[in-house]
Amino acid sequence: MSRSTRTVAIAAVVLAAPAVACSVILGSTDVPNPDDAGDDATVDVENDAARDTGAGDARPREGGGEAGDAGSDSNADACAPVSSRRCEGQQPEVCAANGSWSEAGAPCAFVCDDGGCTGVCTPTAGRCVGLAPQSCDGTGQWQEAGAGCQYLCDAGSCTGSCTPGTVQCGSGGASGPVGSIDTCESNAEWDAAPCSQPAPDCVAGGGGPTCTCGGSLCNATTCAHLQTDPLNCGTCGHSCLGGTCVGGACQPFVLASGQQDPYDIAIDATNVYWVNDVAAGTVNSCALAGCKNNTPTTLASGQNMPAGLTVNAGTVYWVNYGTGGGNGGDVMECPTSGCPGAGPTVVATNQGAPTTIAVANNGSAYWTSTSGVMRCVLSPLPCTPTVFGPSGSDVVVDGTNAYWTAAAGPVRCALGGCGGSPTAIATGQLSAWALTVDTTNVYWTNLTGFTVDRCVLAGGCGANPTKVANATRPNDVAVDSTTVYWVDVTLNTVSSCAIAGCGGNATVLASNQSSPAALAVDSTAIYWVNENPGAVMKLAK
């Protein structure tokens, strides 16, 4: 239906309708019912149409269109009776004498209702009365908006995490860190001011929180909690070197995880080295502080079950046991910085299941095998090994001798050789396994005798070594200037004892390890490998 057709139809309805119906069609929704207004409320159609086309209409008209539209648009905005009121949004309007709507003053600030301004607020606005939030309803009146706020009311909403003006000691979490003085600001949020050394603890008192050292004052400059401080663990200045401090004792921590059956370990001044003893094994290194992103440096890969290794003068040496033993074993070397593009250098091949290796400063390497303890001069390479002495399970060297564990106990032989007849240091031992030496003694583990023993190097001790400690199944052993350390593969522990001995009172340094296999020590820490799951561990002494 076109606009002109629609105008004719409306006109027909107007002419056919009774006077009362006309007043409803042309009037505002705010116009009173003519039945209630009396005869004066009756609208004359012709006169009303004339008013709509007059010049007194305050509302603009749509321009253009057909001639019949002008009357229709005018009638749509007509009003009666005169002085009746209505609202257009926030704008009050009044029915003028010419029968058209006219603005009646300025728009309402809050709510327009029945042609008049009312309310005290803008609908949906929010405000606070103290801690009570309020919201403005559709009639422009303030209403309570839930329970009172606990801390702060802002723009009709509850906010903040503390009561403004409150001062307390930090406890972590929502407030400041432990050891800080926390003040709740006007925005109901905590502002933490950590205590500075040497009084880092916040202590609540009658006059308010104060910074006071509640721990131990170390060197007059540091307040430390010796039970938990990883830089002052157990005593002032004792660092856990990256581990945590629990109960005044440093805890072991992981240098590298996700390893495949790590079996032997060695250290120098900057790095820790280990072998992963699998068919396609690897030789790896990591900084003493730990592997960045748990990613060790792979010095060599594709090795045939590497079993033992040592480091000397910037070079790592290791033995490949070989799949199935026999004569498939190799001896290899590689710079500590990494093997060149061609891979590791072959020291010797076709060795009988070699297991451990030591390198002396005289330029010779010594390793254990099924053929005996072998010796090889390291230049030129590959070398031609010779039998140095009868078979043993572990070999170490110092500046004068090579030492290894024969079946009945540790023996020694000068680095240059002893005609294949080493000197027994101790006898009558039960499955002597791993050994180490210092300038005075040799120390070893007995797998069957379940002991850690020592004996003086000068003169030996025959069948009467000194028992350092009892153990269940001690594997590798290491020593520093005061203490002997060992790993126990049955108890899954790392333990220690004074060189003089401790009987049955060994100190357990780390428990719940996973098949600890080998260890090494320096002046500050102990390092070891756990076979399964494979990991390289460290513990501050």
NUNU-652497 format. One record per residue (C-alpha): x, y, z; residue in one letter; residue number from 1. Coordinates in Angstrom, 2 decimals. Example, Ala and Ser with C-alpha at 12.3 -4.5 7.8 and 13.67 -1.06 7.14 Angstrom:
BEGIN
ATOM      px      py      pz type seq
ATOM   12.30   -4.50    7.80    a   1
ATOM   13.67   -1.06    7.14    s   2
This chain:
BEGIN
ATOM      px      py      pz type seq
ATOM    0.00    0.00    0.00    m   1
ATOM    1.45    3.43   -1.00    s   2
ATOM    1.61    6.43    1.34    r   3
ATOM   -1.23    8.22   -0.60    s   4
ATOM   -3.48    5.17   -0.36    t   5
ATOM   -2.70    4.86    3.38    r   6
ATOM   -3.77    8.57    3.87    t   7
ATOM   -7.12    8.04    2.18    v   8
ATOM   -7.84    5.01    4.30    a   9
ATOM   -7.07    6.88    7.54    i  10
ATOM   -9.31    9.77    6.47    a  11
ATOM  -12.16    7.36    5.81    a  12
ATOM  -11.81    5.93    9.28    v  13
ATOM  -11.80    9.40   10.83    v  14
ATOM  -14.97   10.48    9.00    l  15
ATOM  -16.82    7.30    9.79    a  16
ATOM  -15.93    7.23   13.51    a  17
ATOM  -17.96    8.87   16.31    p  18
ATOM  -16.62   12.03   17.94    a  19
ATOM  -15.32   10.14   21.00    v  20
ATOM  -13.26    7.81   18.85    a  21
ATOM  -11.76   10.77   16.99    c  22
ATOM  -10.52   12.32   20.22    s  23
ATOM   -8.60    9.10   21.04    v  24
ATOM   -6.99    8.86   17.61    i  25
ATOM   -5.76   12.44   17.48    l  26
ATOM   -4.86   12.97   21.10    g  27
ATOM   -1.74   12.05   23.11    s  28
ATOM   -1.51    9.00   25.34    t  29
ATOM   -1.55   11.59   28.14    d  30
ATOM   -4.93   13.05   27.04    v  31
ATOM   -7.76   12.28   29.53    p  32
ATOM  -10.61   10.06   28.45    n  33
ATOM  -13.25   12.30   26.83    p  34
ATOM  -15.93   10.51   28.85    d  35
ATOM  -14.31   11.96   31.96    d  36
ATOM  -13.76   15.47   30.51    a  37
ATOM  -17.32   16.41   29.51    g  38
ATOM  -18.56   18.03   26.27    d  39
ATOM  -15.57   20.37   26.11    d  40
ATOM  -13.29   17.43   25.43    a  41
ATOM  -14.99   16.57   22.17    t  42
ATOM  -12.78   17.30   19.16    v  43
ATOM  -14.07   18.76   15.92    d  44
ATOM  -12.34   16.95   13.10    v  45
ATOM  -12.50   19.74   10.56    e  46
ATOM  -11.32   22.44   12.98    n  47
ATOM   -8.59   20.16   14.31    d  48
ATOM   -7.36   19.53   10.80    a  49
ATOM   -7.30   23.25   10.23    a  50
ATOM   -5.20   23.76   13.37    r  51
ATOM   -2.71   21.12   12.27    d  52
ATOM   -2.02   23.03    9.07    t  53
ATOM   -1.73   26.39   10.82    g  54
ATOM    1.45   28.28   11.54    a  55
ATOM    1.45   27.79   15.33    g  56
ATOM    2.74   24.17   15.38    d  57
ATOM    5.98   24.09   17.38    a  58
ATOM    7.17   20.73   16.00    r  59
ATOM    8.88   20.59   12.59    p  60
ATOM    7.24   18.77    9.72    r  61
ATOM    8.61   16.31    7.22    e  62
ATOM    9.22   18.03    3.91    g  63
ATOM    8.17   16.78    0.47    g  64
ATOM    5.76   13.94   -0.25    g  65
ATOM    2.34   14.03   -1.85    e  66
ATOM   -0.26   16.68   -1.03    a  67
ATOM   -2.42   14.18    0.84    g  68
ATOM    0.51   13.40    3.23    d  69
ATOM    0.64   16.85    4.74    a  70
ATOM   -2.72   16.48    6.40    g  71
ATOM   -1.88   13.02    7.64    s  72
ATOM    1.45   14.04    9.27    d  73
ATOM   -0.17   17.06   10.91    s  74
ATOM   -2.97   15.02   12.42    n  75
ATOM   -0.46   12.53   13.84    a  76
ATOM    1.00   15.27   16.11    d  77
ATOM   -2.25   16.98   17.10    a  78
ATOM   -3.34   17.14   20.72    c  79
ATOM   -6.32   17.91   22.93    a  80
ATOM   -7.44   19.20   25.28    p  81
ATOM   -5.40   22.40   25.45    v  82
ATOM   -2.86   22.40   28.34    s  83
ATOM   -2.69   18.59   28.57    s  84
ATOM    0.88   17.32   29.08    r  85
ATOM    3.08   14.44   27.99    r  86
ATOM    6.77   13.35   27.89    c  87
ATOM    8.99   12.75   24.88    e  88
ATOM   11.98   11.00   26.49    g  89
ATOM   13.33   13.53   29.03    q  90
ATOM   11.45   16.46   27.41    q  91
ATOM    8.11   17.64   28.98    p  92
ATOM    5.56   18.82   26.39    e  93
ATOM    2.22   20.73   26.67    v  94
ATOM   -0.72   20.87   24.29    c  95
ATOM   -0.77   24.43   22.90    a  96
ATOM   -3.86   26.50   21.99    a  97
ATOM   -3.38   25.56   18.33    n  98
ATOM   -3.82   21.86   19.19    g  99
ATOM   -0.17   20.86   18.74    s 100
ATOM    2.47   19.72   21.22    w 101
ATOM    5.05   22.22   22.38    s 102
ATOM    8.12   21.87   24.61    e 103
ATOM    7.32   22.85   28.18    a 104
ATOM   10.63   24.05   29.59    g 105
ATOM   14.06   22.43   29.63    a 106
ATOM   14.60   18.64   29.46    p 107
ATOM   14.34   16.91   32.83    c 108
ATOM   17.57   16.31   34.74    a 109
ATOM   16.49   12.86   35.93    f 110
ATOM   13.03   11.51   34.97    v 111
ATOM   10.10   12.93   32.92    c 112
ATOM    6.76   11.46   34.03    d 113
ATOM    3.22   12.54   33.00    d 114
ATOM    4.64   15.66   31.39    g 115
ATOM    6.57   16.79   34.45    g 116
ATOM   10.07   16.43   35.86    c 117
ATOM   10.53   14.17   38.87    t 118
ATOM   13.14   11.98   40.63    g 119
ATOM   16.36   12.84   42.39    v 120
ATOM   18.84   10.70   40.38    c 121
ATOM   19.55    9.31   36.93    t 122
ATOM   18.25    5.74   36.55    p 123
ATOM   21.01    3.07   36.78    t 124
ATOM   23.42    5.54   38.47    a 125
ATOM   25.18    4.43   41.64    g 126
ATOM   26.36    6.16   44.79    r 127
ATOM   27.59    5.35   48.27    c 128
ATOM   26.22    6.44   51.63    v 129
ATOM   29.11    5.62   53.89    g 130
ATOM   29.75    1.90   53.20    l 131
ATOM   26.20    1.34   51.88    a 132
ATOM   25.94    1.08   48.05    p 133
ATOM   22.79    2.53   46.41    q 134
ATOM   21.47    2.42   42.84    s 135
ATOM   18.96    4.73   41.12    c 136
ATOM   15.79    2.92   39.99    d 137
ATOM   13.63    3.66   36.96    g 138
ATOM   11.62    6.32   38.82    t 139
ATOM   14.75    8.30   39.69    g 140
ATOM   14.79    7.28   43.34    q 141
ATOM   17.76    5.90   45.31    w 142
ATOM   17.43    2.30   46.49    q 143
ATOM   19.74    0.14   48.67    e 144
ATOM   21.91   -2.12   46.48    a 145
ATOM   22.78   -5.10   48.64    g 146
ATOM   24.60   -5.36   51.96    a 147
ATOM   27.05   -2.76   53.21    g 148
ATOM   30.64   -2.98   51.90    c 149
ATOM   33.33   -4.54   54.07    q 150
ATOM   36.15   -2.19   53.10    y 151
ATOM   35.23    0.60   50.67    l 152
ATOM   32.19    1.74   48.68    c 153
ATOM   32.99    3.54   45.43    d 154
ATOM   30.39    4.75   42.85    a 155
ATOM   27.82    2.32   44.24    g 156
ATOM   30.09   -0.76   44.19    s 157
ATOM   32.06   -2.55   46.89    c 158
ATOM   35.83   -2.59   46.32    t 159
ATOM   39.19   -2.79   48.08    g 160
ATOM   40.89   -5.47   50.15    s 161
ATOM   41.49   -3.70   53.46    c 162
ATOM   40.11   -1.02   55.76    t 163
ATOM   41.74    2.34   54.97    p 164
ATOM   44.13    3.46   57.67    g 165
ATOM   44.91   -0.07   58.88    t 166
ATOM   48.60   -0.86   59.53    v 167
ATOM   49.82   -4.44   60.00    q 168
ATOM   52.69   -6.84   59.42    c 169
ATOM   52.68   -8.49   56.01    g 170
ATOM   51.65  -12.11   55.96    s 171
ATOM   51.89  -12.85   52.25    g 172
ATOM   48.94  -13.36   49.95    g 173
ATOM   46.64  -10.33   49.56    a 174
ATOM   48.77   -8.17   51.85    s 175
ATOM   52.50   -7.60   51.53    g 176
ATOM   55.26  -10.20   51.85    p 177
ATOM   56.25  -11.65   55.18    v 178
ATOM   58.60   -9.20   56.86    g 179
ATOM   57.00   -5.99   55.56    s 180
ATOM   54.94   -3.23   57.18    i 181
ATOM   51.69   -2.90   55.25    d 182
ATOM   49.51    0.22   55.26    t 183
ATOM   45.99    0.24   53.82    c 184
ATOM   45.68    3.36   51.66    e 185
ATOM   42.55    5.44   51.01    s 186
ATOM   41.72    3.22   48.02    n 187
ATOM   41.45    0.25   50.42    a 188
ATOM   44.52   -1.47   48.92    e 189
ATOM   47.67   -2.55   50.74    w 190
ATOM   50.94   -0.67   50.31    d 191
ATOM   53.84   -2.86   51.46    a 192
ATOM   57.08   -1.36   52.77    a 193
ATOM   59.59   -4.20   53.30    p 194
ATOM   61.86   -3.84   56.27    c 195
ATOM   65.47   -3.19   55.29    s 196
ATOM   68.49   -4.95   56.72    q 197
ATOM   69.61   -5.54   59.35    p 198
ATOM   66.07   -5.61   60.82    a 199
ATOM   63.93   -7.28   58.16    p 200
ATOM   61.14   -8.64   60.38    d 201
ATOM   57.89   -6.83   61.06    c 202
ATOM   56.89   -7.22   64.69    v 203
ATOM   53.49   -6.10   65.96    a 204
ATOM   53.58   -4.08   69.16    g 205
ATOM   51.56   -1.69   71.28    g 206
ATOM   52.84    1.29   69.31    g 207
ATOM   52.22   -0.35   65.97    g 208
ATOM   54.31   -2.62   63.75    p 209
ATOM   58.08   -2.07   63.78    t 210
ATOM   61.04   -3.57   61.93    c 211
ATOM   62.92   -5.80   64.35    t 212
ATOM   65.30   -8.70   63.71    c 213
ATOM   63.51  -11.77   64.96    g 214
ATOM   66.19  -14.14   63.68    g 215
ATOM   69.97  -14.20   63.99    s 216
ATOM   72.10  -11.15   63.27    l 217
ATOM   74.86  -12.25   60.90    c 218
ATOM   77.95  -10.03   60.57    n 219
ATOM   75.99   -7.16   62.16    a 220
ATOM   74.46   -6.41   58.74    t 221
ATOM   72.09   -9.28   57.97    t 222
ATOM   69.12  -10.56   59.91    c 223
ATOM   68.76  -14.25   58.94    a 224
ATOM   66.39  -17.06   59.87    h 225
ATOM   68.81  -19.95   60.08    l 226
ATOM   66.11  -22.60   59.79    q 227
ATOM   64.84  -21.37   56.41    t 228
ATOM   67.32  -18.90   54.89    d 229
ATOM   69.03  -20.57   51.87    p 230
ATOM   71.92  -18.10   52.16    l 231
ATOM   72.38  -18.66   55.88    n 232
ATOM   71.19  -22.20   56.45    c 233
ATOM   71.89  -23.62   59.88    g 234
ATOM   74.62  -21.08   60.45    t 235
ATOM   75.53  -17.62   59.22    c 236
ATOM   77.09  -17.63   55.77    g 237
ATOM   76.18  -21.23   54.89    h 238
ATOM   74.69  -21.06   51.40    s 239
ATOM   72.61  -23.85   49.90    c 240
ATOM   74.06  -22.95   46.47    l 241
ATOM   70.66  -22.97   44.82    g 242
ATOM   68.87  -25.46   47.03    g 243
ATOM   66.32  -24.72   49.72    t 244
ATOM   66.85  -24.63   53.47    c 245
ATOM   64.51  -26.73   55.62    v 246
ATOM   64.96  -27.10   59.35    g 247
ATOM   68.41  -25.57   59.16    g 248
ATOM   69.64  -28.10   56.58    a 249
ATOM   70.24  -27.58   52.87    c 250
ATOM   68.18  -29.79   50.62    q 251
ATOM   69.37  -31.57   47.45    p 252
ATOM   68.23  -30.17   44.13    f 253
ATOM   68.23  -31.25   40.50    v 254
ATOM   70.89  -30.03   38.07    l 255
ATOM   69.47  -32.05   35.17    a 256
ATOM   66.47  -34.37   34.90    s 257
ATOM   65.11  -36.66   32.21    g 258
ATOM   68.40  -38.53   31.79    q 259
ATOM   68.70  -42.13   30.55    q 260
ATOM   70.37  -44.35   33.12    d 261
ATOM   73.19  -41.99   34.18    p 262
ATOM   75.95  -44.17   35.58    y 263
ATOM   79.15  -42.28   36.38    d 264
ATOM   79.98  -38.67   37.23    i 265
ATOM   83.00  -36.35   37.32    a 266
ATOM   83.55  -32.64   38.02    i 267
ATOM   86.08  -29.90   37.38    d 268
ATOM   86.17  -26.28   38.50    a 269
ATOM   83.24  -25.20   36.32    t 270
ATOM   81.19  -28.19   35.13    n 271
ATOM   79.74  -31.54   36.07    v 272
ATOM   80.04  -34.41   33.55    y 273
ATOM   78.18  -37.71   33.31    w 274
ATOM   77.43  -40.61   30.97    v 275
ATOM   74.03  -42.04   30.06    n 276
ATOM   74.69  -45.76   30.03    d 277
ATOM   72.46  -47.00   27.18    v 278
ATOM   73.11  -48.61   23.79    a 279
ATOM   73.09  -45.22   22.08    a 280
ATOM   74.52  -43.43   25.07    g 281
ATOM   75.67  -39.86   25.54    t 282
ATOM   78.40  -37.96   27.34    v 283
ATOM   77.04  -34.75   28.84    n 284
ATOM   78.04  -31.63   30.76    s 285
ATOM   76.34  -28.93   32.74    c 286
ATOM   77.44  -25.91   34.76    a 287
ATOM   77.97  -26.68   38.44    l 288
ATOM   75.08  -24.32   39.22    a 289
ATOM   72.70  -26.28   36.99    g 290
ATOM   71.67  -26.72   33.37    c 291
ATOM   69.96  -23.70   31.84    k 292
ATOM   66.38  -24.65   30.96    n 293
ATOM   67.24  -28.21   32.07    n 294
ATOM   69.17  -28.64   28.81    t 295
ATOM   72.62  -30.25   29.25    p 296
ATOM   75.38  -29.93   26.67    t 297
ATOM   75.81  -33.18   24.78    t 298
ATOM   79.54  -33.66   24.23    l 299
ATOM   79.17  -36.98   22.40    a 300
ATOM   76.25  -39.14   21.31    s 301
ATOM   75.78  -42.59   19.82    g 302
ATOM   78.19  -44.18   22.30    q 303
ATOM   77.95  -47.92   23.00    n 304
ATOM   76.92  -48.05   26.67    m 305
ATOM   79.38  -45.55   28.18    p 306
ATOM   80.12  -46.74   31.71    a 307
ATOM   82.85  -44.71   33.41    g 308
ATOM   84.45  -41.30   32.86    l 309
ATOM   86.99  -38.86   34.24    t 310
ATOM   88.12  -35.33   33.42    v 311
ATOM   91.71  -34.11   33.28    n 312
ATOM   93.25  -30.88   31.99    a 313
ATOM   90.34  -29.82   29.79    g 314
ATOM   89.60  -33.26   28.35    t 315
ATOM   86.88  -35.76   29.19    v 316
ATOM   87.78  -39.47   28.92    y 317
ATOM   85.30  -42.33   29.04    w 318
ATOM   84.98  -46.04   28.40    v 319
ATOM   82.24  -47.71   26.37    n 320
ATOM   81.35  -51.03   27.96    y 321
ATOM   79.93  -52.31   24.69    g 322
ATOM   76.74  -54.23   24.10    t 323
ATOM   77.08  -57.71   25.56    g 324
ATOM   80.55  -57.07   26.98    g 325
ATOM   83.33  -59.09   25.34    g 326
ATOM   85.86  -57.16   23.29    n 327
ATOM   83.39  -54.62   21.94    g 328
ATOM   84.47  -51.89   24.32    g 329
ATOM   86.18  -48.60   23.46    d 330
ATOM   88.09  -45.85   25.20    v 331
ATOM   87.31  -42.33   23.97    m 332
ATOM   88.20  -38.68   24.64    e 333
ATOM   86.75  -35.26   23.84    c 334
ATOM   87.52  -31.65   24.85    p 335
ATOM   85.35  -30.39   27.69    t 336
ATOM   84.15  -27.65   25.34    s 337
ATOM   82.62  -30.28   23.03    g 338
ATOM   83.76  -32.78   20.47    c 339
ATOM   84.79  -31.42   17.06    p 340
ATOM   82.69  -32.06   13.97    g 341
ATOM   84.25  -35.48   13.42    a 342
ATOM   83.12  -36.58   16.88    g 343
ATOM   85.15  -37.92   19.83    p 344
ATOM   88.71  -39.18   19.45    t 345
ATOM   89.36  -42.91   19.74    v 346
ATOM   91.92  -43.77   22.41    v 347
ATOM   91.66  -47.55   22.12    a 348
ATOM   89.30  -50.14   20.64    t 349
ATOM   88.46  -53.82   21.15    n 350
ATOM   88.73  -53.64   24.92    q 351
ATOM   87.19  -56.24   27.20    g 352
ATOM   84.10  -54.60   28.68    a 353
ATOM   85.89  -51.61   30.29    p 354
ATOM   84.06  -50.09   33.25    t 355
ATOM   86.14  -47.34   34.93    t 356
ATOM   88.96  -45.01   33.85    i 357
ATOM   91.55  -42.69   35.43    a 358
ATOM   94.06  -40.35   33.76    v 359
ATOM   97.30  -39.34   35.44    a 360
ATOM   99.34  -36.21   34.89    n 361
ATOM  102.13  -38.37   33.41    n 362
ATOM  100.10  -38.55   30.17    g 363
ATOM   98.79  -42.09   30.66    s 364
ATOM   95.28  -43.50   31.00    a 365
ATOM   94.38  -46.51   33.14    y 366
ATOM   91.14  -48.49   32.90    w 367
ATOM   89.62  -51.69   34.22    t 368
ATOM   88.56  -54.48   31.86    s 369
ATOM   88.09  -58.24   31.71    t 370
ATOM   91.68  -58.47   30.48    s 371
ATOM   93.02  -56.71   33.56    g 372
ATOM   93.84  -53.13   34.44    v 373
ATOM   95.12  -51.57   31.23    m 374
ATOM   97.54  -48.72   30.64    r 375
ATOM   97.91  -46.54   27.56    c 376
ATOM  100.15  -43.54   26.72    v 377
ATOM   97.84  -40.88   25.31    l 378
ATOM  100.09  -39.67   22.50    s 379
ATOM   99.89  -40.54   19.71    p 380
ATOM   96.30  -41.78   19.37    l 381
ATOM   94.93  -44.32   19.02    p 382
ATOM   97.29  -45.95   21.47    c 383
ATOM   98.41  -49.52   22.06    t 384
ATOM   97.21  -50.59   25.54    p 385
ATOM   99.26  -52.92   27.74    t 386
ATOM   98.20  -54.97   30.76    v 387
ATOM   99.14  -52.99   33.85    f 388
ATOM   97.93  -55.46   36.49    g 389
ATOM   95.27  -58.03   37.40    p 390
ATOM   91.57  -57.19   37.01    s 391
ATOM   89.80  -54.82   39.34    g 392
ATOM   86.44  -53.08   39.65    s 393
ATOM   87.54  -49.45   40.09    d 394
ATOM   90.75  -47.48   39.45    v 395
ATOM   92.02  -44.08   40.65    v 396
ATOM   95.39  -42.33   40.48    v 397
ATOM   97.40  -39.73   42.37    d 398
ATOM  100.75  -38.19   41.48    g 399
ATOM  102.66  -41.40   42.23    t 400
ATOM  100.52  -44.51   41.99    n 401
ATOM   97.50  -46.13   40.47    a 402
ATOM   95.10  -47.86   42.89    y 403
ATOM   92.36  -50.34   42.18    w 404
ATOM   90.11  -52.77   44.02    t 405
ATOM   91.16  -56.35   43.49    a 406
ATOM   88.94  -59.17   44.75    a 407
ATOM   90.50  -59.27   48.23    a 408
ATOM   90.99  -55.53   48.69    g 409
ATOM   92.67  -52.41   47.32    p 410
ATOM   96.12  -52.63   45.70    v 411
ATOM   98.63  -50.11   44.35    r 412
ATOM  101.20  -49.91   41.59    c 413
ATOM  103.59  -47.14   40.58    a 414
ATOM  102.34  -45.13   37.58    l 415
ATOM  105.25  -46.35   35.53    g 416
ATOM  104.43  -49.99   36.26    g 417
ATOM  105.21  -52.71   38.79    c 418
ATOM  105.84  -55.71   36.58    g 419
ATOM  102.22  -56.77   36.83    g 420
ATOM  102.52  -57.43   40.57    s 421
ATOM  100.81  -54.67   42.55    p 422
ATOM  101.20  -54.27   46.29    t 423
ATOM   98.22  -55.21   48.47    a 424
ATOM   97.11  -52.42   50.79    i 425
ATOM   94.41  -54.45   52.57    a 426
ATOM   93.46  -58.11   52.37    t 427
ATOM   90.57  -60.38   53.32    g 428
ATOM   87.87  -57.98   52.10    q 429
ATOM   84.41  -59.03   50.95    l 430
ATOM   83.65  -57.81   47.43    s 431
ATOM   85.69  -54.61   47.52    a 432
ATOM   84.06  -52.39   44.89    w 433
ATOM   84.67  -48.63   44.62    a 434
ATOM   87.62  -46.71   46.06    l 435
ATOM   89.16  -43.27   46.43    t 436
ATOM   92.32  -41.87   48.01    v 437
ATOM   93.63  -38.76   49.72    d 438
ATOM   97.20  -38.01   50.72    t 439
ATOM   97.05  -40.39   53.68    t 440
ATOM   94.48  -43.13   53.22    n 441
ATOM   92.64  -45.26   50.74    v 442
ATOM   88.86  -45.66   51.25    y 443
ATOM   86.64  -48.34   49.72    w 444
ATOM   83.23  -49.97   49.88    t 445
ATOM   82.53  -53.66   50.51    n 446
ATOM   79.40  -54.81   48.68    l 447
ATOM   79.17  -58.07   50.60    t 448
ATOM   80.71  -56.93   53.88    g 449
ATOM   78.34  -53.91   53.90    f 450
ATOM   80.97  -51.50   55.22    t 451
ATOM   82.94  -48.43   54.26    v 452
ATOM   86.59  -48.94   55.26    d 453
ATOM   89.92  -47.14   55.20    r 454
ATOM   93.57  -48.02   55.39    c 455
ATOM   96.80  -46.01   55.48    v 456
ATOM   98.64  -45.86   52.17    l 457
ATOM  102.06  -46.17   53.75    a 458
ATOM  102.57  -49.76   54.79    g 459
ATOM   98.96  -50.87   54.42    g 460
ATOM   96.88  -52.58   57.09    c 461
ATOM   96.70  -56.23   56.04    g 462
ATOM   93.45  -57.85   57.09    a 463
ATOM   92.71  -55.17   59.73    n 464
ATOM   91.38  -52.04   58.02    p 465
ATOM   89.55  -49.37   60.02    t 466
ATOM   85.80  -49.46   59.59    k 467
ATOM   84.50  -45.99   58.81    v 468
ATOM   80.81  -46.90   58.85    a 469
ATOM   78.29  -49.68   58.42    n 470
ATOM   76.16  -49.59   55.28    a 471
ATOM   73.58  -51.72   53.50    t 472
ATOM   74.87  -51.72   49.92    r 473
ATOM   77.43  -48.95   49.55    p 474
ATOM   78.32  -48.22   45.95    n 475
ATOM   80.57  -45.27   45.07    d 476
ATOM   82.72  -43.42   47.61    v 477
ATOM   84.40  -39.98   47.75    a 478
ATOM   86.42  -38.02   50.33    v 479
ATOM   87.43  -34.47   51.19    d 480
ATOM   89.76  -33.18   53.89    s 481
ATOM   87.50  -34.20   56.81    t 482
ATOM   84.67  -36.43   55.62    t 483
ATOM   83.94  -39.63   53.69    v 484
ATOM   80.80  -39.74   51.50    y 485
ATOM   79.05  -42.67   49.85    w 486
ATOM   75.82  -43.65   48.09    v 487
ATOM   73.71  -46.64   49.12    d 488
ATOM   71.71  -48.23   46.29    v 489
ATOM   69.53  -50.27   48.64    t 490
ATOM   68.63  -47.51   51.10    l 491
ATOM   68.59  -44.90   48.26    n 492
ATOM   70.59  -42.51   50.39    t 493
ATOM   73.66  -40.29   50.31    v 494
ATOM   75.52  -40.47   53.63    s 495
ATOM   78.66  -39.16   55.28    s 496
ATOM   80.96  -39.86   58.18    c 497
ATOM   84.07  -38.27   59.65    a 498
ATOM   87.28  -39.82   58.37    i 499
ATOM   88.03  -41.04   61.87    a 500
ATOM   84.87  -43.14   61.75    g 501
ATOM   81.34  -42.97   63.11    c 502
ATOM   80.37  -46.62   63.67    g 503
ATOM   76.66  -46.96   63.17    g 504
ATOM   76.01  -43.22   63.38    n 505
ATOM   76.51  -42.11   59.79    a 506
ATOM   74.77  -38.90   58.78    t 507
ATOM   72.14  -39.28   56.07    v 508
ATOM   72.52  -36.23   53.83    l 509
ATOM   69.85  -37.12   51.29    a 510
ATOM   67.15  -39.78   51.37    s 511
ATOM   64.49  -41.02   48.95    n 512
ATOM   66.90  -40.95   46.02    q 513
ATOM   66.38  -43.16   42.95    s 514
ATOM   69.17  -45.76   42.74    s 515
ATOM   72.10  -43.41   43.34    p 516
ATOM   75.02  -44.81   41.37    a 517
ATOM   78.08  -42.56   41.62    a 518
ATOM   79.17  -39.36   43.33    l 519
ATOM   81.83  -36.66   43.35    a 520
ATOM   82.69  -33.85   45.76    v 521
ATOM   84.40  -30.49   45.70    d 522
ATOM   85.05  -27.99   48.48    s 523
ATOM   81.42  -26.81   48.71    t 524
ATOM   79.06  -29.49   47.40    a 525
ATOM   78.29  -33.13   46.71    i 526
ATOM   77.17  -34.28   43.25    y 527
ATOM   75.63  -37.62   42.29    w 528
ATOM   73.55  -39.37   39.65    v 529
ATOM   70.26  -41.19   40.17    n 530
ATOM   69.80  -44.00   37.66    e 531
ATOM   66.01  -44.33   37.51    n 532
ATOM   64.43  -41.91   36.95    p 533
ATOM   67.62  -40.42   35.62    g 534
ATOM   68.79  -37.19   37.23    a 535
ATOM   71.95  -35.32   38.21    v 536
ATOM   71.77  -33.99   41.76    m 537
ATOM   73.62  -31.48   43.93    k 538
ATOM   73.70  -30.78   47.66    l 539
ATOM   75.60  -28.05   49.47    a 540
ATOM   77.86  -29.42   52.18    k 541
